[in-house]
Structure formats: structure tokens, C-alpha cells
Amino acid sequence: MIKEQFLNKFSYIFDEQLINSILNVGKIKHFNKDDIIIDTGQDLKSIPLLIEGNIKVLREDNNGQDLLLYVLESGDTCAMSLTCCMRKSKSKIRAVADKNSTIIMIPIEYMTEWFRYNDSWRNFILQSYEIRFNEMIETIDALAFLKMDERLLKYLTDQVKLNASKTLSITHQQISEDLHTSRVVVSRLLKQLENDNKILIGRNKIEVLTF
């Protein structure tokens, strides 16, 4: 079952030889929603390939609060963990399962070897860097140029795309943590969006009407 899921996500990305190598050396791990997969300050000896689920990648500020950088979907890997592995430095991010997730962990020694000798792996890694870099630029732009209500609506529409559903099972507290603001501000702005007929608020769920 896991092999089939892996092939569904990665067979069009990697060549057959690399797929067999990954399945031979990779270690399958399962995480429940809200489990910490990679923590800040952790020594990284392997990188994750996400087979199923979503993972939030967060950066901790000086006050110990997390800022959402980007969300990984199935078929993705984390560029920040790649960098730390290659430099053999400690993790600068926290990766948390946004839903129940299945990951195959690749030991660092294979990652660097494949980067030298396998075109499909090298292209995947370089493309992952580009995608994650663009997502972080988008996050910075949102922080710098968008008002909080605009950031909130963008966040909700992004969640709709990630979950393939207009109805989001999410609390005001979870949103406030992801957007690095207070729950009171989030609740006020959500009510404003509801008054503007852009969302419907339920108990621990939000239906997005416009995206």
C-alpha cells in the first residue's frame, strides 16, 4: 500500500533506478496531526519525502512564537531541511503535521550521492529549492504589503486549495498561530469577512465562499 502511494506521487519525477534505491534505503514514518516531525535545533541526518498528508513549515521568532513559512503537500520535500543536511547544521525550522501524514526519510549520505550522479534527483532538489524560495518570498510580501484582513483571506483560500475543500476544520487559535497574530484579532476579522459574505463561520469550521 505504501509502495503504491509512493509510486503515485513520485514515479513521474524519479527514474526507475532511483525509485528502487529510495524504497531500499528509505525509512517509512507515520505522523498524526500536530506531531512535530522536525524541530528547531535538531541535528538532521535525513530528509523527508512526503507521501501522504500536509506539513506546516514554521520559523520560531525570538519570543518563541511560530511564523508559517509554507506548507508541504504530498510529493514535496522540505528545502530548509535539505540545506541543513547538506551543511550538516542544526535545523532552523519546525515541521509539524497539518494532518495525518506518511513520510519516507532519506539518509543524508544517499541524498548527496544521488545529487551528484542522478539527474532526476538533482532536478527534483533544485526545483524544490525554487518552489520553496518563491513561497517564502510570497510570505514575506504578505507580511510587508498586505493588511491583516487581506492576509487572513489569502490564508483561508490557500487552505481551501491545500485541502481541496471549501469547508475548513480549523479553530481561530490555529489561524492566529499560523498568521503570527492574536486570536482576538483573527476572530474580529473573521466576523468582518462573514459580514462581507466571503465566509461562513461554524463551530471549529469555516466555509470559504469566495476564492
NULO-361013 format. One line per 5 residues: for each residue x, y, z of N, C-alpha, C, O. Coordinates in nm, 3 decimals. Atoms other than C-alpha are relative to their C-alpha. Layout:
X:Y:Z:X:Y:Z:X:Y:Z:X:Y:Z ~ ... $
% end
This chain:
0.083:-0.120:0.000:0.000:0.000:0.000:0.087:0.126:0.000:0.062:0.218:-0.078 ~ -0.089:-0.116:-0.007:0.278:0.246:0.095:0.077:0.014:-0.130:0.097:0.124:-0.181 ~ -0.074:-0.004:0.126:0.474:0.149:-0.216:-0.086:0.058:-0.111:-0.039:0.138:-0.192 ~ 0.091:-0.053:0.102:0.169:0.221:-0.433:-0.018:0.151:0.016:-0.018:0.224:-0.083 ~ 0.015:-0.144:-0.025:0.121:0.561:-0.267:0.125:0.075:-0.044:0.116:0.182:-0.104 $
-0.126:-0.063:0.040:0.488:0.642:-0.320:0.009:0.010:-0.151:0.044:0.115:-0.205 ~ -0.009:0.001:0.147:0.475:0.543:-0.686:-0.098:0.100:-0.061:-0.067:0.163:-0.162 ~ 0.099:-0.095:0.051:0.159:0.751:-0.738:0.052:0.143:0.004:0.018:0.225:-0.082 ~ -0.047:-0.137:-0.018:0.340:1.062:-0.616:0.134:0.028:-0.068:0.159:0.140:-0.111 ~ -0.138:-0.026:0.042:0.697:1.014:-0.736:0.044:-0.071:-0.127:0.154:-0.044:-0.177 $
-0.046:0.075:0.116:0.705:0.777:-1.034:0.022:0.089:-0.123:0.103:0.056:-0.209 ~ -0.019:-0.090:0.114:0.675:1.067:-1.279:0.115:0.098:0.022:0.153:0.170:-0.069 ~ -0.110:-0.091:-0.034:0.954:1.258:-1.101:0.135:-0.070:-0.009:0.230:-0.016:-0.065 ~ -0.126:0.073:-0.010:1.223:0.993:-1.044:0.007:-0.112:-0.103:-0.096:-0.167:-0.143 ~ -0.016:0.114:0.091:1.369:0.733:-1.280:-0.011:-0.130:0.079:-0.009:-0.130:0.202 $
0.026:0.129:-0.064:1.319:0.364:-1.209:0.112:-0.042:0.095:0.086:-0.095:0.202 ~ -0.113:0.037:-0.086:1.668:0.310:-1.068:-0.005:0.075:0.133:0.019:0.016:0.238 ~ 0.006:-0.080:-0.122:1.626:0.594:-0.819:-0.117:-0.042:0.088:-0.104:-0.047:0.211 ~ 0.117:0.045:-0.077:1.280:0.477:-0.715:0.035:-0.126:0.079:0.002:-0.138:0.197 ~ -0.039:0.124:-0.069:1.421:0.134:-0.631:0.098:0.029:0.113:0.090:-0.033:0.219 $
-0.096:-0.036:-0.104:1.707:0.292:-0.435:-0.070:0.065:0.119:-0.039:0.033:0.233 ~ 0.073:-0.066:-0.108:1.470:0.513:-0.235:-0.079:-0.101:0.082:-0.078:-0.094:0.205 ~ 0.078:0.100:-0.072:1.246:0.220:-0.148:0.089:-0.094:0.080:0.045:-0.150:0.181 ~ -0.092:0.088:-0.071:1.553:0.019:-0.040:0.059:0.066:0.125:0.071:0.001:0.229 ~ -0.072:-0.064:-0.112:1.719:0.277:0.187:-0.088:0.091:0.085:-0.052:0.125:0.197 $
0.087:-0.092:-0.074:1.428:0.498:0.293:-0.072:-0.068:0.115:-0.098:-0.189:0.111 ~ 0.074:0.051:-0.115:1.250:0.457:0.625:-0.137:0.068:0.005:-0.147:0.190:0.009 ~ 0.136:-0.052:-0.002:0.872:0.495:0.631:-0.037:0.041:0.144:-0.014:-0.035:0.239 ~ 0.045:-0.046:-0.131:0.734:0.701:0.919:-0.140:0.059:-0.014:-0.174:0.121:-0.114 ~ 0.137:-0.052:-0.003:0.376:0.790:1.013:-0.012:0.102:0.113:0.041:0.081:0.222 $
0.019:-0.105:-0.100:0.276:1.105:1.199:-0.147:0.038:0.006:-0.215:0.047:-0.097 ~ 0.136:-0.049:-0.019:-0.055:1.215:1.345:-0.003:0.152:-0.011:0.100:0.218:0.003 ~ 0.016:-0.145:0.007:-0.192:1.566:1.303:0.058:0.066:0.125:0.034:0.021:0.237 ~ -0.065:-0.081:-0.104:0.007:1.820:1.512:0.127:-0.063:0.057:0.192:-0.003:0.143 ~ -0.130:0.057:-0.041:0.302:1.582:1.563:0.114:0.085:-0.056:0.106:0.134:-0.169 $
-0.119:-0.070:0.048:0.641:1.754:1.538:0.088:-0.101:-0.075:0.128:-0.203:-0.019 ~ -0.080:0.089:0.084:0.838:1.594:1.254:0.147:0.039:0.005:0.234:-0.047:0.019 ~ -0.134:-0.057:-0.014:1.145:1.818:1.263:-0.012:0.118:0.095:-0.103:0.200:0.081 ~ 0.008:-0.110:-0.096:1.216:2.057:1.549:0.118:0.095:-0.015:0.225:0.056:-0.064 ~ -0.106:-0.100:0.002:1.421:2.374:1.576:0.118:-0.047:0.086:0.099:-0.092:0.199 $
-0.120:0.041:-0.074:1.780:2.297:1.681:0.034:-0.146:-0.012:0.135:-0.190:0.044 ~ -0.023:0.144:0.014:1.757:1.931:1.584:0.112:-0.027:-0.101:0.122:0.041:-0.203 ~ -0.099:0.047:0.098:2.051:1.758:1.415:-0.073:-0.083:-0.105:-0.144:-0.177:-0.072 ~ 0.070:0.069:0.106:1.927:1.641:1.077:0.093:-0.100:-0.070:0.199:-0.062:-0.120 ~ -0.079:0.104:0.065:2.058:1.312:0.940:-0.074:-0.062:-0.118:-0.023:-0.153:-0.183 $
0.078:0.049:0.114:1.785:1.252:0.682:-0.098:0.108:-0.041:-0.127:0.201:0.035 ~ 0.097:-0.097:0.049:1.538:1.445:0.470:-0.132:-0.071:-0.031:-0.132:-0.190:-0.064 ~ 0.130:0.064:0.022:1.164:1.381:0.429:-0.050:0.015:-0.143:-0.038:0.121:-0.204 ~ 0.081:-0.007:0.120:0.977:1.295:0.113:-0.143:-0.029:0.045:-0.170:-0.135:0.102 ~ 0.137:0.012:-0.051:0.607:1.346:0.182:-0.084:-0.084:-0.096:-0.110:-0.044:-0.209 $
0.081:0.090:0.081:0.400:1.056:0.052:-0.148:0.036:0.009:-0.218:0.039:-0.092 ~ 0.142:-0.030:-0.021:0.064:1.150:0.204:-0.014:0.100:0.114:0.057:0.090:0.214 ~ 0.025:-0.097:-0.105:-0.066:1.444:0.408:0.050:0.139:-0.035:0.090:0.165:-0.148 ~ -0.055:-0.135:0.012:0.036:1.807:0.459:0.089:0.028:0.121:0.064:-0.023:0.230 ~ -0.091:-0.036:-0.109:0.320:1.952:0.668:0.020:0.151:0.001:0.052:0.211:-0.102 $
-0.027:-0.143:-0.015:0.347:2.307:0.800:0.147:0.019:0.038:0.199:-0.049:0.127 ~ -0.139:-0.033:-0.031:0.699:2.451:0.800:-0.001:0.137:0.065:-0.045:0.235:0.005 ~ 0.011:-0.119:-0.085:0.739:2.713:1.073:0.138:0.049:0.040:0.233:-0.028:0.052 ~ -0.124:-0.064:-0.049:1.009:2.956:1.183:-0.031:0.066:0.133:-0.127:0.142:0.144 ~ 0.023:-0.053:-0.134:1.036:3.047:1.551:0.069:0.135:0.017:0.185:0.150:-0.020 $
-0.062:-0.131:-0.024:1.094:3.413:1.649:0.068:0.003:0.136:0.072:-0.098:0.206 ~ -0.076:-0.011:-0.125:1.291:3.542:1.947:-0.087:-0.017:0.124:-0.036:-0.042:0.233 ~ 0.093:0.015:-0.112:0.979:3.522:2.166:-0.059:-0.141:0.008:-0.147:-0.168:0.089 ~ 0.048:0.138:-0.003:0.922:3.154:2.091:-0.130:-0.023:-0.075:-0.190:-0.130:-0.064 ~ 0.122:0.015:0.079:0.626:3.216:1.858:0.035:-0.043:-0.142:0.139:-0.006:-0.196 $
-0.026:0.055:0.133:0.598:3.040:1.523:-0.065:0.084:-0.110:-0.175:0.136:-0.093 ~ 0.053:-0.065:0.120:0.551:3.201:1.182:-0.004:-0.105:-0.111:0.095:-0.172:-0.138 ~ 0.015:0.097:0.108:0.416:2.986:0.898:0.076:0.048:-0.123:0.050:0.157:-0.175 ~ -0.077:-0.034:0.120:0.664:2.986:0.607:-0.067:-0.056:-0.126:-0.087:0.016:-0.224 ~ 0.067:0.063:0.113:0.496:2.738:0.372:-0.056:-0.134:0.046:-0.027:-0.182:0.156 $
0.060:0.130:-0.030:0.300:2.413:0.361:0.043:-0.099:-0.107:0.031:-0.071:-0.227 ~ -0.038:0.106:0.092:0.431:2.093:0.203:-0.121:-0.089:-0.029:-0.199:-0.121:0.061 ~ 0.104:0.093:0.040:0.192:1.872:0.007:0.066:-0.133:-0.040:0.188:-0.141:-0.052 ~ -0.055:0.129:0.041:0.230:1.507:-0.093:0.075:0.017:-0.131:0.030:0.085:-0.223 ~ -0.088:-0.015:0.115:0.510:1.474:-0.347:0.107:0.105:0.019:0.191:0.126:-0.069 $
-0.097:-0.107:-0.030:0.713:1.754:-0.182:0.109:-0.048:0.094:0.099:-0.153:0.156 ~ -0.100:0.013:-0.106:1.027:1.776:0.026:0.026:0.139:0.056:-0.018:0.238:-0.001 ~ -0.023:-0.127:-0.068:1.149:2.049:0.261:0.138:0.056:-0.035:0.240:-0.003:0.001 ~ -0.127:-0.060:0.042:1.416:2.278:0.112:0.084:0.043:0.119:0.207:0.036:0.114 ~ -0.075:-0.045:-0.117:1.511:2.412:0.456:0.075:-0.116:0.064:0.188:-0.100:0.108 $
-0.069:0.116:-0.058:1.592:2.063:0.582:0.110:-0.049:-0.094:0.212:-0.099:-0.048 ~ -0.105:0.036:0.096:1.786:1.994:0.261:0.126:0.081:0.026:0.237:0.027:0.030 ~ -0.114:-0.090:-0.023:2.007:2.295:0.329:0.075:-0.039:0.127:0.198:-0.046:0.128 ~ -0.063:0.036:-0.128:2.070:2.195:0.690:0.075:-0.133:-0.012:0.183:-0.148:0.044 ~ -0.066:0.130:0.018:2.153:1.837:0.588:0.131:0.017:-0.076:0.234:-0.038:-0.035 $
-0.119:-0.015:0.084:2.400:1.944:0.320:0.110:0.076:0.074:0.228:0.049:0.053 ~ -0.098:-0.077:-0.077:2.570:2.190:0.556:0.033:-0.065:0.133:0.122:-0.020:0.206 ~ -0.015:0.071:-0.129:2.544:1.946:0.850:-0.017:0.097:0.117:0.057:0.093:0.215 ~ 0.031:-0.095:-0.106:2.396:2.224:1.060:-0.134:-0.036:0.063:-0.208:-0.119:0.009 ~ 0.124:0.030:-0.071:2.107:2.219:1.308:-0.119:0.064:-0.072:-0.105:0.165:-0.141 $
0.121:-0.049:0.065:1.751:2.271:1.190:-0.035:0.140:0.047:-0.026:0.171:0.165 ~ 0.044:-0.136:-0.031:1.632:2.631:1.173:-0.151:0.014:-0.013:-0.205:0.124:-0.002 ~ 0.146:-0.002:0.016:1.268:2.536:1.122:-0.064:-0.108:0.087:0.003:-0.198:0.138 ~ 0.079:0.106:-0.064:0.993:2.333:1.287:-0.100:-0.049:-0.105:-0.171:0.031:-0.165 ~ 0.095:0.059:0.094:0.793:2.096:1.068:-0.104:-0.078:0.079:-0.071:-0.167:0.158 $
0.109:0.058:-0.078:0.451:1.994:1.204:-0.103:-0.059:-0.096:-0.139:0.005:-0.195 ~ 0.102:0.063:0.084:0.199:1.753:1.054:-0.130:0.079:0.009:-0.185:0.098:0.117 ~ 0.124:-0.076:0.006:-0.104:1.955:0.943:-0.120:-0.095:-0.007:-0.233:-0.055:0.021 ~ 0.098:0.109:-0.004:-0.296:1.628:0.903:0.080:-0.129:0.011:0.203:-0.127:0.000 ~ -0.072:0.127:-0.007:-0.210:1.261:0.943:0.085:-0.017:-0.126:0.035:-0.004:-0.238 $
-0.093:-0.003:0.112:0.096:1.217:0.724:0.091:-0.123:-0.001:0.123:-0.179:0.104 ~ -0.096:0.109:0.019:0.322:0.944:0.583:0.120:0.054:-0.076:0.106:0.121:-0.177 ~ -0.124:-0.056:0.054:0.685:1.022:0.505:0.100:-0.113:-0.019:0.102:-0.210:0.057 ~ -0.114:0.088:0.013:0.983:0.833:0.370:0.125:0.085:0.022:0.146:0.184:-0.048 ~ -0.118:-0.077:-0.039:1.309:0.956:0.528:0.122:-0.056:-0.074:0.147:-0.176:-0.074 $
-0.118:0.038:0.077:1.625:0.954:0.313:0.127:0.040:0.075:0.146:0.159:0.101 ~ -0.125:-0.034:-0.069:1.964:0.934:0.493:0.084:0.096:-0.083:0.088:0.087:-0.206 ~ -0.072:-0.108:0.066:2.188:1.229:0.412:0.106:-0.051:-0.097:0.127:0.012:-0.201 ~ -0.109:0.046:0.087:2.469:1.021:0.258:-0.052:-0.038:-0.139:0.019:-0.022:-0.238 ~ 0.057:0.034:0.130:2.237:0.897:-0.018:-0.044:0.126:-0.074:-0.030:0.135:-0.196 $
0.045:-0.124:0.061:2.095:1.244:-0.078:0.112:0.068:-0.077:0.093:0.110:-0.191 ~ -0.113:-0.067:0.066:2.436:1.390:-0.159:0.057:-0.084:-0.115:0.098:-0.029:-0.217 ~ -0.049:0.087:0.108:2.544:1.088:-0.365:-0.090:0.009:-0.122:-0.042:0.022:-0.234 ~ 0.094:-0.007:0.111:2.228:1.097:-0.577:0.005:0.137:-0.069:-0.014:0.147:-0.190 ~ -0.007:-0.134:0.059:2.265:1.472:-0.627:0.112:0.007:-0.103:0.100:0.076:-0.204 $
-0.112:-0.002:0.093:2.599:1.409:-0.797:-0.027:-0.084:-0.126:0.011:-0.045:-0.237 ~ 0.002:0.098:0.107:2.504:1.114:-1.012:-0.137:-0.025:-0.064:-0.144:-0.090:-0.168 ~ 0.132:0.030:0.056:2.128:1.109:-1.073:-0.071:0.129:-0.043:-0.098:0.217:0.038 ~ 0.061:-0.122:0.054:1.967:1.368:-1.299:-0.139:0.026:0.056:-0.172:0.141:0.086 ~ 0.137:-0.021:-0.046:1.609:1.311:-1.182:-0.002:0.050:0.145:-0.085:0.134:0.181 $
-0.008:-0.047:-0.138:1.707:1.356:-0.815:0.051:0.145:0.004:-0.004:0.227:0.077 ~ -0.055:-0.135:0.002:1.916:1.666:-0.889:-0.105:0.102:-0.047:-0.117:0.210:0.010 ~ 0.104:-0.091:0.050:1.633:1.824:-1.089:-0.109:0.021:0.105:-0.160:0.132:0.122 ~ 0.101:-0.009:-0.105:1.386:1.745:-0.810:0.045:0.092:0.113:-0.032:0.176:0.160 ~ -0.052:-0.083:-0.109:1.608:1.905:-0.544:0.006:0.147:-0.041:-0.036:0.234:0.035 $
-0.012:-0.139:0.045:1.676:2.219:-0.749:-0.138:0.063:-0.019:-0.158:0.180:0.014 ~ 0.135:-0.052:0.016:1.309:2.257:-0.836:-0.065:0.026:0.136:-0.138:0.123:0.153 ~ 0.054:-0.018:-0.136:1.217:2.213:-0.468:0.052:0.130:0.062:-0.024:0.203:0.125 ~ -0.056:-0.126:-0.049:1.455:2.496:-0.375:-0.073:0.119:-0.062:-0.109:0.214:0.008 ~ 0.064:-0.112:0.069:1.296:2.721:-0.636:-0.144:0.022:0.050:-0.185:0.135:0.075 $
0.138:-0.011:-0.044:0.939:2.645:-0.528:-0.008:0.055:0.142:-0.086:0.146:0.169 ~ 0.004:-0.046:-0.138:1.008:2.690:-0.157:0.048:0.144:0.013:-0.006:0.221:0.093 ~ -0.049:-0.138:-0.001:1.206:3.011:-0.223:-0.113:0.094:-0.042:-0.133:0.198:0.022 ~ 0.111:-0.084:0.046:0.911:3.155:-0.416:-0.110:0.009:0.105:-0.171:0.115:0.122 ~ 0.103:-0.002:-0.105:0.672:3.056:-0.137:0.042:0.089:0.116:-0.040:0.159:0.174 $
-0.046:-0.087:-0.108:0.889:3.228:0.122:-0.004:0.147:-0.040:-0.035:0.233:0.043 ~ 0.012:-0.136:0.050:0.905:3.541:-0.094:-0.145:0.046:0.009:-0.173:0.160:0.046 ~ 0.143:-0.031:-0.009:0.525:3.530:-0.111:-0.040:0.029:0.144:-0.119:0.120:0.170 ~ 0.029:-0.022:-0.142:0.510:3.502:0.269:0.054:0.136:0.046:-0.014:0.209:0.117 ~ -0.060:-0.129:-0.036:0.745:3.799:0.310:-0.081:0.115:-0.059:-0.107:0.214:0.009 $
0.082:-0.104:0.064:0.541:4.004:0.060:-0.131:0.021:0.075:-0.175:0.134:0.094 ~ 0.126:-0.010:-0.073:0.222:3.925:0.250:0.019:0.074:0.132:-0.062:0.158:0.171 ~ -0.029:-0.067:-0.126:0.380:4.034:0.578:0.027:0.149:-0.021:-0.015:0.232:0.060 ~ -0.044:-0.137:0.022:0.521:4.353:0.426:-0.109:0.088:-0.062:-0.118:0.207:-0.030 ~ 0.085:-0.085:0.083:0.245:4.468:0.193:-0.150:-0.020:0.019:-0.229:0.068:-0.018 $
0.143:0.024:-0.016:-0.090:4.310:0.285:-0.047:0.037:0.140:0.024:0.017:0.238 ~ 0.062:-0.023:-0.130:-0.320:4.426:0.562:-0.044:-0.134:0.057:-0.056:-0.232:-0.016 ~ 0.030:0.127:-0.066:-0.418:4.163:0.816:-0.124:-0.067:-0.057:-0.128:-0.189:-0.067 ~ 0.120:0.063:0.055:-0.764:4.110:0.668:0.029:-0.064:-0.136:-0.029:-0.167:-0.170 ~ -0.039:0.057:0.128:-0.608:4.050:0.326:0.084:-0.126:0.020:0.067:-0.224:-0.052 $
-0.080:0.119:-0.032:-0.354:3.809:0.475:-0.090:-0.114:0.045:-0.068:-0.230:0.008 ~ 0.091:0.102:-0.051:-0.635:3.625:0.651:-0.079:-0.065:-0.114:-0.091:-0.188:-0.118 ~ 0.076:0.056:0.111:-0.843:3.584:0.335:0.090:-0.083:-0.091:0.050:-0.189:-0.139 ~ -0.096:0.077:0.080:-0.536:3.471:0.140:0.031:-0.133:0.068:0.037:-0.236:0.002 ~ -0.027:0.121:-0.075:-0.457:3.220:0.414:-0.115:-0.100:-0.015:-0.091:-0.219:-0.038 $
0.116:0.089:0.010:-0.811:3.078:0.400:-0.013:-0.059:-0.140:-0.042:-0.178:-0.155 ~ 0.009:0.052:0.137:-0.811:3.048:0.021:0.113:-0.098:-0.030:0.093:-0.195:-0.103 ~ -0.110:0.096:0.015:-0.469:2.878:0.033:-0.036:-0.133:0.066:-0.004:-0.239:0.013 ~ 0.041:0.121:-0.070:-0.612:2.630:0.285:-0.104:-0.078:-0.080:-0.104:-0.201:-0.080 ~ 0.099:0.066:0.085:-0.903:2.558:0.052:0.070:-0.081:-0.109:0.033:-0.195:-0.136 $
-0.074:0.069:0.106:-0.658:2.469:-0.226:0.075:-0.121:0.055:0.078:-0.227:-0.008 ~ -0.077:0.110:-0.059:-0.444:2.255:0.006:-0.089:-0.119:0.036:-0.051:-0.234:0.016 ~ 0.088:0.107:-0.050:-0.739:2.060:0.144:-0.105:-0.043:-0.102:-0.183:-0.135:-0.077 ~ 0.097:0.032:0.105:-0.944:2.054:-0.178:-0.142:0.000:0.054:-0.225:-0.084:0.017 ~ 0.133:-0.012:-0.059:-1.247:2.162:0.023:-0.025:0.144:0.042:0.065:0.210:0.096 $
0.035:-0.136:-0.041:-1.428:2.491:0.082:-0.031:0.008:0.149:-0.035:0.117:0.206 ~ 0.028:0.003:-0.144:-1.509:2.381:0.438:0.126:-0.042:0.074:0.176:-0.153:0.056 ~ -0.125:0.024:-0.072:-1.208:2.404:0.668:-0.028:-0.032:0.147:-0.099:0.043:0.214 ~ 0.010:0.034:-0.143:-1.191:2.228:1.005:0.117:0.065:0.071:0.227:0.009:0.076 ~ -0.110:-0.078:-0.057:-0.988:2.489:1.187:-0.053:0.095:0.106:-0.165:0.144:0.095 $
0.042:-0.090:-0.107:-1.003:2.699:1.502:0.062:0.138:-0.018:0.160:0.154:-0.091 ~ -0.055:-0.136:0.004:-0.945:3.072:1.547:0.141:0.002:0.057:0.226:0.079:0.011 ~ -0.132:0.005:-0.061:-0.647:2.985:1.767:0.104:-0.053:-0.098:0.215:-0.001:-0.105 ~ -0.093:0.055:0.100:-0.486:2.774:1.494:0.036:0.105:-0.105:0.152:0.117:-0.145 ~ -0.024:-0.104:0.100:-0.526:3.056:1.244:0.091:0.107:0.056:0.184:0.152:-0.012 $
-0.081:-0.107:-0.061:-0.380:3.312:1.484:0.146:-0.044:0.014:0.236:0.038:-0.005 ~ -0.137:0.050:-0.011:-0.074:3.092:1.541:0.069:-0.001:-0.136:0.186:0.037:-0.147 ~ -0.060:0.004:0.134:-0.015:3.045:1.168:0.029:0.139:-0.054:0.128:0.160:-0.124 ~ -0.018:-0.136:0.051:-0.055:3.416:1.097:0.078:0.090:0.095:0.102:0.207:0.067 ~ -0.087:-0.075:-0.093:0.151:3.522:1.398:-0.070:0.125:0.053:-0.012:0.233:0.056 $
0.077:-0.111:-0.056:-0.121:3.741:1.547:-0.087:-0.054:0.113:-0.079:-0.173:0.145 ~ 0.080:0.044:-0.114:-0.371:3.729:1.835:-0.131:-0.063:-0.045:-0.182:-0.033:-0.153 ~ 0.128:0.064:0.031:-0.685:3.516:1.843:-0.111:0.103:-0.007:-0.202:0.089:-0.089 ~ 0.103:-0.105:-0.001:-0.893:3.827:1.922:-0.005:0.071:-0.135:-0.113:0.097:-0.188 ~ -0.006:-0.066:0.131:-0.775:3.995:1.600:-0.059:-0.091:-0.106:-0.137:-0.045:-0.190 $
0.051:0.095:0.098:-0.848:3.681:1.398:-0.152:-0.011:0.009:-0.221:-0.009:-0.094 ~ 0.145:0.013:-0.018:-1.198:3.645:1.544:-0.073:0.123:-0.053:-0.177:0.111:-0.117 ~ 0.063:-0.124:0.047:-1.279:4.009:1.471:0.000:0.007:-0.153:-0.100:0.043:-0.215 ~ -0.011:-0.007:0.145:-1.155:3.987:1.112:-0.084:-0.109:-0.068:-0.139:-0.086:-0.176 ~ 0.086:0.104:0.055:-1.334:3.657:1.051:-0.146:0.045:-0.001:-0.219:0.020:-0.097 $
0.137:-0.051:-0.006:-1.660:3.818:1.162:-0.022:0.104:-0.109:-0.129:0.109:-0.170 ~ 0.009:-0.101:0.105:-1.590:4.104:0.924:-0.013:-0.067:-0.138:-0.093:-0.024:-0.221 ~ 0.008:0.073:0.127:-1.533:3.859:0.636:-0.137:-0.068:-0.015:-0.191:-0.075:-0.125 ~ 0.133:0.060:0.006:-1.857:3.683:0.726:-0.105:0.105:-0.034:-0.196:0.079:-0.113 ~ 0.094:-0.109:0.031:-2.044:4.015:0.720:0.010:0.043:-0.146:-0.088:0.091:-0.204 $
-0.020:-0.034:0.142:-1.896:4.073:0.373:-0.037:-0.117:-0.092:-0.014:-0.111:-0.213 ~ 0.045:0.117:0.075:-2.038:3.733:0.264:0.115:-0.073:-0.072:0.096:-0.129:-0.180 ~ -0.114:0.071:0.058:-1.691:3.592:0.196:0.023:-0.136:0.067:0.085:-0.225:0.008 ~ -0.012:0.127:-0.072:-1.706:3.314:0.458:-0.126:-0.023:0.084:-0.204:0.069:0.105 ~ 0.099:0.034:-0.101:-1.948:3.133:0.689:0.072:-0.065:0.116:0.152:-0.156:0.096 $
-0.069:0.050:-0.119:-1.833:3.064:1.044:-0.088:-0.101:0.073:-0.203:-0.071:0.106 ~ 0.068:0.100:-0.080:-1.935:2.744:1.223:0.084:-0.034:0.122:0.183:0.034:0.151 ~ -0.077:0.042:-0.118:-1.812:2.564:1.532:0.124:-0.077:-0.045:0.114:-0.187:-0.099 ~ -0.128:0.059:0.040:-1.444:2.488:1.469:0.008:-0.030:-0.150:0.082:-0.119:-0.192 ~ -0.010:0.014:0.144:-1.503:2.518:1.096:-0.037:0.131:-0.068:-0.112:0.212:-0.014 $
0.026:-0.120:0.080:-1.513:2.788:0.830:-0.024:-0.043:-0.143:0.053:-0.120:-0.200 ~ 0.027:0.024:0.141:-1.672:2.770:0.487:0.039:0.123:-0.079:-0.011:0.233:-0.052 ~ -0.048:-0.112:0.082:-1.497:2.989:0.231:-0.089:0.010:-0.124:-0.100:-0.084:-0.203 ~ 0.095:-0.018:0.107:-1.745:3.133:-0.016:0.062:0.061:-0.125:0.007:0.049:-0.234 ~ -0.065:-0.065:0.113:-1.505:3.325:-0.237:0.148:-0.034:0.000:0.215:-0.018:0.103 $
-0.142:0.031:0.010:-1.162:3.215:-0.359:0.041:-0.006:-0.147:0.157:-0.030:-0.178 $
% end
